[in-house]
Amino acid sequence: ELALDHPGEVPGLGDVVQVVAGAGIANALKKDGTVWVWGSNWQRQFGFAAPTDQPSPTRGWVLEPRQVPGLPPVTALAVG
């Protein structure tokens, strides 16, 4: 499980060329053009359903990086 309170290596996520982060969300761009996300997905903005709709400590949070589905190869990330 990832620690949310301090930076560190993300287990199992290699070949990363760029990382961007915002309020409650982190994104990683891999060499192959895939985008991986973790953090608050409570509005399903990652392109897949939130982990749960029920009240719990992880409500709407994706704690392990998951690939964003349906994107063509990406060359750069930005936080708005």
Jmol script that loads the backbone (N, CA, C; Angstrom):
load data "model"
ATOM      1  N   GLU A   1       0.846  -1.178   0.000  1.00  0.00           N
ATOM      2  CA  GLU A   1       0.000   0.000   0.000  1.00  0.00           C
ATOM      3  C   GLU A   1       0.889   1.237   0.000  1.00  0.00           C
ATOM      4  N   LEU A   2       0.495   2.237  -0.773  1.00  0.00           N
ATOM      5  CA  LEU A   2       1.281   3.456  -0.889  1.00  0.00           C
ATOM      6  C   LEU A   2       1.058   4.376   0.299  1.00  0.00           C
ATOM      7  N   ALA A   3       2.116   5.054   0.712  1.00  0.00           N
ATOM      8  CA  ALA A   3       1.993   6.073   1.748  1.00  0.00           C
ATOM      9  C   ALA A   3       1.531   7.364   1.096  1.00  0.00           C
ATOM     10  N   LEU A   4       0.548   8.011   1.661  1.00  0.00           N
ATOM     11  CA  LEU A   4       0.015   9.236   1.084  1.00  0.00           C
ATOM     12  C   LEU A   4       0.620  10.488   1.689  1.00  0.00           C
ATOM     13  N   ASP A   5       1.463  10.337   2.705  1.00  0.00           N
ATOM     14  CA  ASP A   5       1.925  11.517   3.427  1.00  0.00           C
ATOM     15  C   ASP A   5       3.355  11.936   3.130  1.00  0.00           C
ATOM     16  N   HIS A   6       4.078  11.203   2.286  1.00  0.00           N
ATOM     17  CA  HIS A   6       5.445  11.613   1.954  1.00  0.00           C
ATOM     18  C   HIS A   6       5.867  10.999   0.611  1.00  0.00           C
ATOM     19  N   PRO A   7       6.767  11.688  -0.099  1.00  0.00           N
ATOM     20  CA  PRO A   7       7.196  11.161  -1.393  1.00  0.00           C
ATOM     21  C   PRO A   7       8.054   9.916  -1.231  1.00  0.00           C
ATOM     22  N   GLY A   8       8.085   9.105  -2.248  1.00  0.00           N
ATOM     23  CA  GLY A   8       8.910   7.911  -2.241  1.00  0.00           C
ATOM     24  C   GLY A   8       8.737   7.138  -3.520  1.00  0.00           C
ATOM     25  N   GLU A   9       9.477   6.052  -3.639  1.00  0.00           N
ATOM     26  CA  GLU A   9       9.379   5.200  -4.813  1.00  0.00           C
ATOM     27  C   GLU A   9       8.006   4.541  -4.864  1.00  0.00           C
ATOM     28  N   VAL A  10       7.462   4.455  -6.050  1.00  0.00           N
ATOM     29  CA  VAL A  10       6.177   3.789  -6.237  1.00  0.00           C
ATOM     30  C   VAL A  10       6.470   2.364  -6.694  1.00  0.00           C
ATOM     31  N   PRO A  11       6.211   1.379  -5.844  1.00  0.00           N
ATOM     32  CA  PRO A  11       6.509  -0.013  -6.193  1.00  0.00           C
ATOM     33  C   PRO A  11       5.793  -0.456  -7.467  1.00  0.00           C
ATOM     34  N   GLY A  12       6.529  -1.158  -8.324  1.00  0.00           N
ATOM     35  CA  GLY A  12       5.937  -1.727  -9.519  1.00  0.00           C
ATOM     36  C   GLY A  12       5.737  -0.765 -10.671  1.00  0.00           C
ATOM     37  N   LEU A  13       6.186   0.476 -10.540  1.00  0.00           N
ATOM     38  CA  LEU A  13       5.995   1.458 -11.604  1.00  0.00           C
ATOM     39  C   LEU A  13       7.368   1.856 -12.140  1.00  0.00           C
ATOM     40  N   GLY A  14       7.765   1.247 -13.261  1.00  0.00           N
ATOM     41  CA  GLY A  14       9.082   1.506 -13.842  1.00  0.00           C
ATOM     42  C   GLY A  14       8.971   2.206 -15.179  1.00  0.00           C
ATOM     43  N   ASP A  15      10.119   2.569 -15.744  1.00  0.00           N
ATOM     44  CA  ASP A  15      10.211   3.241 -17.043  1.00  0.00           C
ATOM     45  C   ASP A  15       9.416   4.539 -17.089  1.00  0.00           C
ATOM     46  N   VAL A  16       9.396   5.273 -15.980  1.00  0.00           N
ATOM     47  CA  VAL A  16       8.670   6.543 -15.896  1.00  0.00           C
ATOM     48  C   VAL A  16       9.563   7.672 -16.400  1.00  0.00           C
ATOM     49  N   VAL A  17       9.004   8.518 -17.277  1.00  0.00           N
ATOM     50  CA  VAL A  17       9.751   9.644 -17.816  1.00  0.00           C
ATOM     51  C   VAL A  17       9.277  10.979 -17.255  1.00  0.00           C
ATOM     52  N   GLN A  18       8.078  11.009 -16.670  1.00  0.00           N
ATOM     53  CA  GLN A  18       7.554  12.253 -16.105  1.00  0.00           C
ATOM     54  C   GLN A  18       6.534  11.928 -15.021  1.00  0.00           C
ATOM     55  N   VAL A  19       6.536  12.733 -13.974  1.00  0.00           N
ATOM     56  CA  VAL A  19       5.546  12.629 -12.905  1.00  0.00           C
ATOM     57  C   VAL A  19       5.003  14.027 -12.650  1.00  0.00           C
ATOM     58  N   VAL A  20       3.693  14.145 -12.537  1.00  0.00           N
ATOM     59  CA  VAL A  20       3.070  15.401 -12.130  1.00  0.00           C
ATOM     60  C   VAL A  20       2.065  15.082 -11.031  1.00  0.00           C
ATOM     61  N   ALA A  21       1.872  16.034 -10.144  1.00  0.00           N
ATOM     62  CA  ALA A  21       0.947  15.825  -9.026  1.00  0.00           C
ATOM     63  C   ALA A  21       0.161  17.097  -8.761  1.00  0.00           C
ATOM     64  N   GLY A  22      -1.016  16.904  -8.248  1.00  0.00           N
ATOM     65  CA  GLY A  22      -1.881  18.009  -7.861  1.00  0.00           C
ATOM     66  C   GLY A  22      -2.529  17.673  -6.535  1.00  0.00           C
ATOM     67  N   ALA A  23      -3.589  18.352  -6.201  1.00  0.00           N
ATOM     68  CA  ALA A  23      -4.280  18.133  -4.937  1.00  0.00           C
ATOM     69  C   ALA A  23      -4.909  16.746  -4.907  1.00  0.00           C
ATOM     70  N   GLY A  24      -4.277  15.823  -4.194  1.00  0.00           N
ATOM     71  CA  GLY A  24      -4.830  14.490  -4.007  1.00  0.00           C
ATOM     72  C   GLY A  24      -4.685  13.554  -5.189  1.00  0.00           C
ATOM     73  N   ILE A  25      -3.842  13.885  -6.165  1.00  0.00           N
ATOM     74  CA  ILE A  25      -3.710  13.047  -7.352  1.00  0.00           C
ATOM     75  C   ILE A  25      -2.267  13.068  -7.839  1.00  0.00           C
ATOM     76  N   ALA A  26      -1.815  11.936  -8.357  1.00  0.00           N
ATOM     77  CA  ALA A  26      -0.493  11.838  -8.968  1.00  0.00           C
ATOM     78  C   ALA A  26      -0.636  11.119 -10.304  1.00  0.00           C
ATOM     79  N   ASN A  27       0.185  11.531 -11.265  1.00  0.00           N
ATOM     80  CA  ASN A  27       0.168  10.963 -12.615  1.00  0.00           C
ATOM     81  C   ASN A  27       1.593  10.637 -13.016  1.00  0.00           C
ATOM     82  N   ALA A  28       1.763   9.517 -13.676  1.00  0.00           N
ATOM     83  CA  ALA A  28       3.080   9.143 -14.184  1.00  0.00           C
ATOM     84  C   ALA A  28       2.944   8.802 -15.663  1.00  0.00           C
ATOM     85  N   LEU A  29       3.883   9.314 -16.456  1.00  0.00           N
ATOM     86  CA  LEU A  29       3.961   9.001 -17.874  1.00  0.00           C
ATOM     87  C   LEU A  29       5.112   8.035 -18.067  1.00  0.00           C
ATOM     88  N   LYS A  30       4.812   6.889 -18.682  1.00  0.00           N
ATOM     89  CA  LYS A  30       5.842   5.888 -18.930  1.00  0.00           C
ATOM     90  C   LYS A  30       6.410   6.058 -20.345  1.00  0.00           C
ATOM     91  N   LYS A  31       7.583   5.481 -20.571  1.00  0.00           N
ATOM     92  CA  LYS A  31       8.256   5.560 -21.874  1.00  0.00           C
ATOM     93  C   LYS A  31       7.366   5.116 -23.021  1.00  0.00           C
ATOM     94  N   ASP A  32       6.488   4.170 -22.769  1.00  0.00           N
ATOM     95  CA  ASP A  32       5.630   3.641 -23.834  1.00  0.00           C
ATOM     96  C   ASP A  32       4.420   4.526 -24.142  1.00  0.00           C
ATOM     97  N   GLY A  33       4.305   5.688 -23.470  1.00  0.00           N
ATOM     98  CA  GLY A  33       3.217   6.620 -23.724  1.00  0.00           C
ATOM     99  C   GLY A  33       1.971   6.375 -22.904  1.00  0.00           C
ATOM    100  N   THR A  34       2.005   5.388 -22.005  1.00  0.00           N
ATOM    101  CA  THR A  34       0.843   5.138 -21.146  1.00  0.00           C
ATOM    102  C   THR A  34       0.884   6.068 -19.938  1.00  0.00           C
ATOM    103  N   VAL A  35      -0.300   6.402 -19.440  1.00  0.00           N
ATOM    104  CA  VAL A  35      -0.441   7.272 -18.271  1.00  0.00           C
ATOM    105  C   VAL A  35      -1.005   6.447 -17.131  1.00  0.00           C
ATOM    106  N   TRP A  36      -0.373   6.576 -15.978  1.00  0.00           N
ATOM    107  CA  TRP A  36      -0.770   5.846 -14.777  1.00  0.00           C
ATOM    108  C   TRP A  36      -1.139   6.859 -13.708  1.00  0.00           C
ATOM    109  N   VAL A  37      -2.212   6.596 -12.965  1.00  0.00           N
ATOM    110  CA  VAL A  37      -2.724   7.544 -11.980  1.00  0.00           C
ATOM    111  C   VAL A  37      -2.989   6.857 -10.649  1.00  0.00           C
ATOM    112  N   TRP A  38      -2.956   7.655  -9.585  1.00  0.00           N
ATOM    113  CA  TRP A  38      -3.380   7.201  -8.269  1.00  0.00           C
ATOM    114  C   TRP A  38      -3.723   8.425  -7.449  1.00  0.00           C
ATOM    115  N   GLY A  39      -4.531   8.204  -6.427  1.00  0.00           N
ATOM    116  CA  GLY A  39      -5.001   9.296  -5.575  1.00  0.00           C
ATOM    117  C   GLY A  39      -6.516   9.342  -5.564  1.00  0.00           C
ATOM    118  N   SER A  40      -7.052  10.553  -5.426  1.00  0.00           N
ATOM    119  CA  SER A  40      -8.493  10.727  -5.310  1.00  0.00           C
ATOM    120  C   SER A  40      -9.185  10.587  -6.654  1.00  0.00           C
ATOM    121  N   ASN A  41     -10.033   9.585  -6.754  1.00  0.00           N
ATOM    122  CA  ASN A  41     -10.815   9.328  -7.968  1.00  0.00           C
ATOM    123  C   ASN A  41     -12.301   9.433  -7.646  1.00  0.00           C
ATOM    124  N   TRP A  42     -12.651  10.225  -6.672  1.00  0.00           N
ATOM    125  CA  TRP A  42     -14.027  10.249  -6.185  1.00  0.00           C
ATOM    126  C   TRP A  42     -15.018  10.781  -7.211  1.00  0.00           C
ATOM    127  N   GLN A  43     -14.551  11.482  -8.242  1.00  0.00           N
ATOM    128  CA  GLN A  43     -15.453  11.909  -9.316  1.00  0.00           C
ATOM    129  C   GLN A  43     -15.255  11.062 -10.573  1.00  0.00           C
ATOM    130  N   ARG A  44     -14.540   9.948 -10.432  1.00  0.00           N
ATOM    131  CA  ARG A  44     -14.267   9.014 -11.530  1.00  0.00           C
ATOM    132  C   ARG A  44     -13.521   9.691 -12.682  1.00  0.00           C
ATOM    133  N   GLN A  45     -12.705  10.675 -12.352  1.00  0.00           N
ATOM    134  CA  GLN A  45     -11.975  11.413 -13.374  1.00  0.00           C
ATOM    135  C   GLN A  45     -10.823  10.621 -13.991  1.00  0.00           C
ATOM    136  N   PHE A  46     -10.484   9.464 -13.438  1.00  0.00           N
ATOM    137  CA  PHE A  46      -9.399   8.657 -13.989  1.00  0.00           C
ATOM    138  C   PHE A  46      -9.839   7.841 -15.199  1.00  0.00           C
ATOM    139  N   GLY A  47     -11.128   7.791 -15.462  1.00  0.00           N
ATOM    140  CA  GLY A  47     -11.613   7.013 -16.595  1.00  0.00           C
ATOM    141  C   GLY A  47     -12.076   5.622 -16.221  1.00  0.00           C
ATOM    142  N   PHE A  48     -12.074   5.329 -14.932  1.00  0.00           N
ATOM    143  CA  PHE A  48     -12.611   4.063 -14.448  1.00  0.00           C
ATOM    144  C   PHE A  48     -13.311   4.326 -13.122  1.00  0.00           C
ATOM    145  N   ALA A  49     -14.147   3.403 -12.713  1.00  0.00           N
ATOM    146  CA  ALA A  49     -14.958   3.594 -11.509  1.00  0.00           C
ATOM    147  C   ALA A  49     -14.099   3.739 -10.259  1.00  0.00           C
ATOM    148  N   ALA A  50     -14.604   4.513  -9.307  1.00  0.00           N
ATOM    149  CA  ALA A  50     -13.954   4.627  -8.006  1.00  0.00           C
ATOM    150  C   ALA A  50     -13.984   3.266  -7.324  1.00  0.00           C
ATOM    151  N   PRO A  51     -13.024   2.989  -6.424  1.00  0.00           N
ATOM    152  CA  PRO A  51     -12.970   1.684  -5.777  1.00  0.00           C
ATOM    153  C   PRO A  51     -14.245   1.301  -5.028  1.00  0.00           C
ATOM    154  N   THR A  52     -14.940   2.264  -4.470  1.00  0.00           N
ATOM    155  CA  THR A  52     -16.137   1.950  -3.699  1.00  0.00           C
ATOM    156  C   THR A  52     -17.023   3.174  -3.588  1.00  0.00           C
ATOM    157  N   ASP A  53     -18.310   2.953  -3.453  1.00  0.00           N
ATOM    158  CA  ASP A  53     -19.248   4.034  -3.198  1.00  0.00           C
ATOM    159  C   ASP A  53     -19.620   4.090  -1.718  1.00  0.00           C
ATOM    160  N   GLN A  54     -19.132   3.139  -0.959  1.00  0.00           N
ATOM    161  CA  GLN A  54     -19.486   3.049   0.451  1.00  0.00           C
ATOM    162  C   GLN A  54     -18.496   3.817   1.317  1.00  0.00           C
ATOM    163  N   PRO A  55     -18.947   4.391   2.419  1.00  0.00           N
ATOM    164  CA  PRO A  55     -18.011   5.054   3.319  1.00  0.00           C
ATOM    165  C   PRO A  55     -16.952   4.075   3.822  1.00  0.00           C
ATOM    166  N   SER A  56     -15.714   4.442   3.676  1.00  0.00           N
ATOM    167  CA  SER A  56     -14.603   3.636   4.154  1.00  0.00           C
ATOM    168  C   SER A  56     -13.344   4.492   4.077  1.00  0.00           C
ATOM    169  N   PRO A  57     -12.245   4.046   4.666  1.00  0.00           N
ATOM    170  CA  PRO A  57     -11.010   4.835   4.602  1.00  0.00           C
ATOM    171  C   PRO A  57     -10.499   5.089   3.181  1.00  0.00           C
ATOM    172  N   THR A  58     -10.841   4.216   2.222  1.00  0.00           N
ATOM    173  CA  THR A  58     -10.354   4.400   0.856  1.00  0.00           C
ATOM    174  C   THR A  58     -11.447   4.867  -0.094  1.00  0.00           C
ATOM    175  N   ARG A  59     -12.529   5.420   0.411  1.00  0.00           N
ATOM    176  CA  ARG A  59     -13.648   5.826  -0.440  1.00  0.00           C
ATOM    177  C   ARG A  59     -13.167   6.739  -1.568  1.00  0.00           C
ATOM    178  N   GLY A  60     -13.251   6.222  -2.785  1.00  0.00           N
ATOM    179  CA  GLY A  60     -12.891   7.007  -3.946  1.00  0.00           C
ATOM    180  C   GLY A  60     -11.404   7.153  -4.177  1.00  0.00           C
ATOM    181  N   TRP A  61     -10.569   6.549  -3.348  1.00  0.00           N
ATOM    182  CA  TRP A  61      -9.118   6.667  -3.507  1.00  0.00           C
ATOM    183  C   TRP A  61      -8.550   5.425  -4.174  1.00  0.00           C
ATOM    184  N   VAL A  62      -7.697   5.647  -5.153  1.00  0.00           N
ATOM    185  CA  VAL A  62      -6.969   4.572  -5.815  1.00  0.00           C
ATOM    186  C   VAL A  62      -5.571   4.601  -5.212  1.00  0.00           C
ATOM    187  N   LEU A  63      -5.216   3.573  -4.454  1.00  0.00           N
ATOM    188  CA  LEU A  63      -3.960   3.580  -3.710  1.00  0.00           C
ATOM    189  C   LEU A  63      -2.802   2.949  -4.468  1.00  0.00           C
ATOM    190  N   GLU A  64      -3.093   2.200  -5.507  1.00  0.00           N
ATOM    191  CA  GLU A  64      -2.061   1.599  -6.349  1.00  0.00           C
ATOM    192  C   GLU A  64      -2.197   2.202  -7.743  1.00  0.00           C
ATOM    193  N   PRO A  65      -1.092   2.530  -8.417  1.00  0.00           N
ATOM    194  CA  PRO A  65      -1.188   3.111  -9.756  1.00  0.00           C
ATOM    195  C   PRO A  65      -1.959   2.210 -10.710  1.00  0.00           C
ATOM    196  N   ARG A  66      -2.820   2.836 -11.502  1.00  0.00           N
ATOM    197  CA  ARG A  66      -3.594   2.121 -12.518  1.00  0.00           C
ATOM    198  C   ARG A  66      -3.488   2.882 -13.821  1.00  0.00           C
ATOM    199  N   GLN A  67      -3.436   2.156 -14.922  1.00  0.00           N
ATOM    200  CA  GLN A  67      -3.339   2.784 -16.226  1.00  0.00           C
ATOM    201  C   GLN A  67      -4.663   3.438 -16.602  1.00  0.00           C
ATOM    202  N   VAL A  68      -4.587   4.655 -17.148  1.00  0.00           N
ATOM    203  CA  VAL A  68      -5.780   5.330 -17.652  1.00  0.00           C
ATOM    204  C   VAL A  68      -6.167   4.652 -18.964  1.00  0.00           C
ATOM    205  N   PRO A  69      -7.397   4.138 -19.045  1.00  0.00           N
ATOM    206  CA  PRO A  69      -7.804   3.402 -20.245  1.00  0.00           C
ATOM    207  C   PRO A  69      -8.166   4.326 -21.405  1.00  0.00           C
ATOM    208  N   GLY A  70      -7.967   3.822 -22.624  1.00  0.00           N
ATOM    209  CA  GLY A  70      -8.486   4.487 -23.807  1.00  0.00           C
ATOM    210  C   GLY A  70      -7.697   5.675 -24.333  1.00  0.00           C
ATOM    211  N   LEU A  71      -6.509   5.920 -23.822  1.00  0.00           N
ATOM    212  CA  LEU A  71      -5.721   7.047 -24.320  1.00  0.00           C
ATOM    213  C   LEU A  71      -4.796   6.602 -25.444  1.00  0.00           C
ATOM    214  N   PRO A  72      -4.639   7.466 -26.467  1.00  0.00           N
ATOM    215  CA  PRO A  72      -3.580   7.176 -27.441  1.00  0.00           C
ATOM    216  C   PRO A  72      -2.241   7.450 -26.749  1.00  0.00           C
ATOM    217  N   PRO A  73      -1.120   7.069 -27.346  1.00  0.00           N
ATOM    218  CA  PRO A  73       0.171   7.346 -26.702  1.00  0.00           C
ATOM    219  C   PRO A  73       0.330   8.831 -26.370  1.00  0.00           C
ATOM    220  N   VAL A  74       0.752   9.107 -25.147  1.00  0.00           N
ATOM    221  CA  VAL A  74       0.896  10.476 -24.636  1.00  0.00           C
ATOM    222  C   VAL A  74       2.386  10.846 -24.643  1.00  0.00           C
ATOM    223  N   THR A  75       2.683  12.129 -24.910  1.00  0.00           N
ATOM    224  CA  THR A  75       4.090  12.565 -24.942  1.00  0.00           C
ATOM    225  C   THR A  75       4.457  13.478 -23.782  1.00  0.00           C
ATOM    226  N   ALA A  76       3.472  14.076 -23.103  1.00  0.00           N
ATOM    227  CA  ALA A  76       3.770  14.955 -21.966  1.00  0.00           C
ATOM    228  C   ALA A  76       2.528  15.101 -21.096  1.00  0.00           C
ATOM    229  N   LEU A  77       2.753  15.420 -19.821  1.00  0.00           N
ATOM    230  CA  LEU A  77       1.682  15.636 -18.858  1.00  0.00           C
ATOM    231  C   LEU A  77       1.722  17.078 -18.356  1.00  0.00           C
ATOM    232  N   ALA A  78       0.596  17.576 -17.885  1.00  0.00           N
ATOM    233  CA  ALA A  78       0.526  18.896 -17.260  1.00  0.00           C
ATOM    234  C   ALA A  78      -0.556  18.863 -16.193  1.00  0.00           C
ATOM    235  N   VAL A  79      -0.409  19.692 -15.188  1.00  0.00           N
ATOM    236  CA  VAL A  79      -1.426  19.822 -14.139  1.00  0.00           C
ATOM    237  C   VAL A  79      -2.069  21.191 -14.295  1.00  0.00           C
ATOM    238  N   GLY A  80      -3.387  21.203 -14.283  1.00  0.00           N
ATOM    239  CA  GLY A  80      -4.090  22.470 -14.446  1.00  0.00           C
ATOM    240  C   GLY A  80      -4.756  22.913 -13.201  1.00  0.00           C
TER     241      GLY A  80
END
end "model"
wireframe off; spacefill off
backbone 0.3
color backbone group
